[in-house]
Amino acid sequence: MPPEANQTRTANQEHCRTEGSVVLQKRSGLQARRIDGETVILDSANERMHCLNATAAFIFEAVDGRRSVQQIWEELAESYQVSPQVAERDTLSLLEQLRDLGIIE
Protein backbone atom coordinates (compact mmCIF):
# COMPACT_ATOMS: atom_id res chain seq x y z
CA MET A 1 0.00 0.00 0.00
CA PRO A 2 1.46 3.40 -0.94
CA PRO A 3 2.28 5.68 2.03
CA GLU A 4 -0.33 8.25 0.97
CA ALA A 5 -3.07 5.58 1.12
CA ASN A 6 -2.06 4.78 4.68
CA GLN A 7 -2.17 8.50 5.53
CA THR A 8 -5.69 8.74 4.10
CA ARG A 9 -6.76 5.71 6.13
CA THR A 10 -5.32 7.24 9.30
CA ALA A 11 -6.98 10.58 8.56
CA ASN A 12 -10.38 8.92 8.02
CA GLN A 13 -10.05 6.90 11.22
CA GLU A 14 -8.93 9.97 13.15
CA HIS A 15 -11.92 11.93 11.80
CA CYS A 16 -14.32 9.28 13.09
CA ARG A 17 -12.46 9.00 16.38
CA THR A 18 -12.45 12.72 17.10
CA GLU A 19 -16.01 13.15 15.88
CA GLY A 20 -17.80 10.51 17.94
CA SER A 21 -21.03 12.23 16.97
CA VAL A 22 -20.48 11.61 13.23
CA VAL A 23 -23.61 9.99 11.80
CA LEU A 24 -23.34 8.02 8.59
CA GLN A 25 -25.99 6.65 6.29
CA LYS A 26 -26.23 4.03 3.60
CA ARG A 27 -26.16 5.27 0.03
CA SER A 28 -29.59 5.14 -1.55
CA GLY A 29 -30.25 2.49 -4.16
CA LEU A 30 -28.60 -0.38 -2.31
CA GLN A 31 -30.41 -3.61 -1.58
CA ALA A 32 -29.37 -5.86 1.30
CA ARG A 33 -30.46 -9.47 1.63
CA ARG A 34 -29.67 -12.34 4.01
CA ILE A 35 -28.63 -15.41 2.02
CA ASP A 36 -27.38 -18.58 3.71
CA GLY A 37 -26.42 -16.73 6.88
CA GLU A 38 -24.55 -13.91 5.13
CA THR A 39 -25.64 -10.41 4.33
CA VAL A 40 -25.30 -9.60 0.66
CA ILE A 41 -25.38 -5.99 -0.54
CA LEU A 42 -26.46 -5.48 -4.13
CA ASP A 43 -25.10 -2.28 -5.62
CA SER A 44 -26.73 -2.19 -9.03
CA ALA A 45 -25.48 1.33 -9.81
CA ASN A 46 -21.89 0.05 -9.69
CA GLU A 47 -22.76 -3.49 -10.79
CA ARG A 48 -21.26 -4.99 -7.64
CA MET A 49 -22.25 -7.44 -4.96
CA HIS A 50 -20.67 -7.41 -1.50
CA CYS A 51 -20.84 -10.26 1.04
CA LEU A 52 -20.59 -9.35 4.72
CA ASN A 53 -19.76 -11.61 7.62
CA ALA A 54 -21.85 -11.38 10.82
CA THR A 55 -19.77 -8.61 12.41
CA ALA A 56 -19.68 -6.51 9.24
CA ALA A 57 -23.44 -7.03 8.80
CA PHE A 58 -24.03 -5.85 12.38
CA ILE A 59 -22.09 -2.64 11.71
CA PHE A 60 -23.71 -2.12 8.28
CA GLU A 61 -27.20 -2.49 9.74
CA ALA A 62 -26.34 -0.01 12.51
CA VAL A 63 -25.52 2.66 9.91
CA ASP A 64 -29.01 4.08 9.87
CA GLY A 65 -28.57 7.84 9.70
CA ARG A 66 -29.38 8.14 13.41
CA ARG A 67 -26.63 6.37 15.34
CA SER A 68 -23.22 7.99 15.74
CA VAL A 69 -20.06 6.09 14.91
CA GLN A 70 -19.31 5.89 18.63
CA GLN A 71 -22.76 4.45 19.37
CA ILE A 72 -22.15 1.79 16.73
CA TRP A 73 -18.86 0.63 18.22
CA GLU A 74 -20.33 0.71 21.73
CA GLU A 75 -23.22 -1.51 20.58
CA LEU A 76 -20.75 -3.82 18.84
CA ALA A 77 -18.65 -4.12 22.02
CA GLU A 78 -21.71 -4.99 24.08
CA SER A 79 -23.26 -7.40 21.58
CA TYR A 80 -20.04 -9.28 20.80
CA GLN A 81 -18.55 -8.96 24.29
CA VAL A 82 -15.28 -7.43 23.11
CA SER A 83 -13.38 -4.50 24.53
CA PRO A 84 -14.44 -1.03 23.43
CA GLN A 85 -10.98 -0.54 21.90
CA VAL A 86 -11.33 -3.65 19.71
CA ALA A 87 -14.87 -2.67 18.72
CA GLU A 88 -13.75 0.87 17.87
CA ARG A 89 -10.85 -0.38 15.74
CA ASP A 90 -12.99 -2.92 13.88
CA THR A 91 -15.85 -0.47 13.36
CA LEU A 92 -13.60 2.29 12.02
CA SER A 93 -11.83 -0.15 9.72
CA LEU A 94 -15.07 -1.48 8.24
CA LEU A 95 -16.66 1.96 7.91
CA GLU A 96 -13.61 3.13 6.00
CA GLN A 97 -13.91 0.17 3.63
CA LEU A 98 -17.63 0.81 3.14
CA ARG A 99 -16.93 4.49 2.41
CA ASP A 100 -14.23 3.57 -0.09
CA LEU A 101 -16.73 1.28 -1.84
CA GLY A 102 -19.33 4.06 -1.90
CA ILE A 103 -21.77 2.06 0.22
CA ILE A 104 -22.04 4.60 3.03
CA GLU A 105 -21.70 8.38 3.16
KEKE-3310 file (N, C-alpha, C; in steps of 0.2 Angstrom, whole numbers, plus 5000, padded with zeros to 4 digits):
npx = (5004:5003:5012:5004:4991:4990:4991:4979:4970:4973:4969:4955:4951:4955:4946:4934:4936:4938:4927:4915:4902:4899:4887:4883:4876:4868:4871:4859:4848:4854:4853:4850:4851:4848:4857:4859:4864:4873:4875:4871:4875:4868:4873:4868:4870:4884:4886:4890:4892:4892:4898:4895:4902:4896:4899:4902:4890:4882:4888:4885:4871:4869:4872:4862:4858:4855:4862:4877:4895:4902:4892:4889:4901:4900:4889:4892:4903:4896:4887:4895:4903:4917:4931:4930:4940:4944:4932:4930:4941:4938:4926:4929:4938:4930:4920:4927:4931:4918:4915:4925:4921:4909:4897:4892:4889)
npy = (4994:5011:5025:5036:5032:5025:5036:5043:5033:5033:5047:5046:5037:5044:5056:5050:5045:5057:5064:5058:5060:5059:5055:5042:5037:5024:5023:5028:5017:5005:4987:4976:4959:4944:4929:4912:4914:4925:4942:4950:4963:4972:4982:4989:5001:5002:4990:4979:4966:4963:4953:4951:4947:4941:4951:4962:4964:4967:4980:4987:4986:4995:5007:5019:5032:5038:5034:5037:5036:5032:5027:5015:5007:5005:4998:4987:4982:4978:4969:4959:4956:4961:4971:4989:4996:4986:4985:4998:4999:4989:4993:5006:5003:4994:5004:5013:5005:5003:5016:5019:5010:5016:5013:5018:5035)
npz = (5000:4995:5004:5005:5004:5016:5025:5021:5026:5040:5042:5040:5050:5061:5060:5062:5075:5082:5080:5088:5087:5073:5061:5050:5034:5024:5006:4995:4985:4987:4990:5002:5007:5016:5014:5015:5029:5027:5024:5010:4999:4987:4974:4962:4954:4953:4948:4957:4970:4987:5000:5017:5033:5049:5059:5051:5045:5056:5059:5047:5047:5058:5053:5051:5049:5060:5072:5080:5075:5086:5095:5087:5088:5102:5104:5096:5104:5116:5111:5105:5115:5117:5120:5121:5114:5104:5097:5093:5084:5075:5070:5064:5054:5046:5042:5035:5024:5019:5015:5006:4996:4992:4998:5010:5017)
capx = (5000:5007:5011:4998:4985:4990:4989:4972:4966:4973:4965:4948:4950:4955:4940:4928:4938:4938:4920:4911:4895:4898:4882:4883:4870:4869:4869:4852:4849:4857:4848:4853:4848:4852:4857:4863:4868:4877:4872:4873:4873:4868:4875:4866:4873:4891:4886:4894:4889:4897:4896:4897:4901:4891:4901:4902:4883:4880:4890:4881:4864:4868:4872:4855:4857:4853:4867:4884:4900:4903:4886:4889:4906:4898:4884:4896:4907:4891:4884:4900:4907:4924:4933:4928:4945:4943:4926:4931:4946:4935:4921:4932:4941:4925:4917:4932:4930:4912:4915:4929:4916:4903:4891:4890:4891)
capy = (5000:5017:5028:5041:5028:5024:5043:5044:5029:5036:5053:5045:5035:5050:5060:5046:5045:5064:5066:5053:5061:5058:5050:5040:5033:5020:5026:5026:5012:4998:4982:4971:4953:4938:4923:4907:4916:4930:4948:4952:4970:4973:4989:4989:5007:5000:4983:4975:4963:4963:4949:4953:4942:4943:4957:4967:4965:4971:4987:4989:4988:5000:5013:5020:5039:5041:5032:5040:5030:5029:5022:5009:5003:5004:4992:4981:4979:4975:4963:4954:4955:4963:4977:4995:4997:4982:4987:5004:4998:4985:4998:5011:4999:4993:5010:5016:5001:5004:5022:5018:5006:5020:5010:5023:5042)
capz = (5000:4995:5010:5005:5006:5023:5028:5020:5031:5046:5043:5040:5056:5066:5059:5065:5082:5086:5079:5090:5085:5066:5059:5043:5031:5018:5000:4992:4979:4988:4992:5006:5008:5020:5010:5019:5034:5026:5022:5003:4997:4979:4972:4955:4951:4952:4946:4962:4975:4993:5005:5024:5038:5054:5062:5046:5044:5062:5059:5041:5049:5063:5050:5049:5048:5067:5077:5079:5075:5093:5097:5084:5091:5109:5103:5094:5110:5120:5108:5104:5121:5116:5123:5117:5109:5099:5094:5089:5079:5069:5067:5060:5049:5041:5040:5030:5018:5016:5012:5000:4991:4990:5001:5015:5016)
cpx = (5004:5006:5006:4992:4984:4988:4982:4968:4967:4969:4958:4947:4950:4949:4935:4930:4936:4931:4915:4904:4894:4892:4882:4877:4872:4867:4863:4853:4852:4852:4852:4849:4852:4851:4862:4867:4873:4873:4875:4871:4873:4868:4874:4869:4880:4892:4891:4889:4894:4894:4899:4897:4897:4893:4900:4894:4880:4881:4886:4874:4863:4869:4865:4853:4855:4859:4874:4889:4901:4898:4887:4895:4904:4893:4887:4900:4902:4889:4889:4904:4915:4925:4931:4933:4945:4937:4927:4936:4942:4930:4924:4935:4935:4921:4921:4931:4924:4912:4919:4925:4910:4897:4888:4893:4890)
cpy = (5006:5021:5033:5038:5027:5030:5044:5039:5031:5043:5051:5042:5040:5054:5056:5046:5052:5066:5060:5054:5061:5053:5049:5037:5029:5024:5024:5021:5006:4993:4977:4965:4948:4932:4918:4910:4922:4936:4950:4959:4970:4980:4989:4995:5005:4993:4978:4972:4962:4958:4951:4947:4945:4950:4963:4969:4969:4978:4990:4991:4993:5007:5015:5028:5042:5039:5035:5034:5028:5025:5015:5005:5001:4998:4986:4978:4976:4969:4957:4952:4956:4970:4983:4997:4993:4984:4993:5003:4995:4990:5003:5008:4997:4999:5013:5012:5002:5011:5022:5014:5010:5018:5015:5030:5046)
cpz = (5000:5002:5010:5006:5013:5027:5027:5025:5038:5047:5043:5047:5061:5066:5063:5073:5085:5085:5081:5088:5077:5065:5052:5041:5025:5012:4998:4986:4981:4991:4996:5008:5012:5016:5013:5024:5033:5023:5015:5001:4990:4978:4964:4951:4949:4949:4950:4967:4981:4998:5012:5029:5044:5057:5057:5045:5050:5061:5053:5043:5054:5059:5047:5049:5055:5072:5075:5078:5081:5096:5094:5087:5098:5108:5101:5100:5115:5117:5107:5110:5120:5119:5118:5112:5103:5094:5090:5083:5073:5066:5062:5054:5044:5038:5034:5024:5015:5012:5005:4994:4989:4993:5006:5014:5022)
residu = (MET:PRO:PRO:GLU:ALA:ASN:GLN:THR:ARG:THR:ALA:ASN:GLN:GLU:HIS:CYS:ARG:THR:GLU:GLY:SER:VAL:VAL:LEU:GLN:LYS:ARG:SER:GLY:LEU:GLN:ALA:ARG:ARG:ILE:ASP:GLY:GLU:THR:VAL:ILE:LEU:ASP:SER:ALA:ASN:GLU:ARG:MET:HIS:CYS:LEU:ASN:ALA:THR:ALA:ALA:PHE:ILE:PHE:GLU:ALA:VAL:ASP:GLY:ARG:ARG:SER:VAL:GLN:GLN:ILE:TRP:GLU:GLU:LEU:ALA:GLU:SER:TYR:GLN:VAL:SER:PRO:GLN:VAL:ALA:GLU:ARG:ASP:THR:LEU:SER:LEU:LEU:GLU:GLN:LEU:ARG:ASP:LEU:GLY:ILE:ILE:GLU)
# end
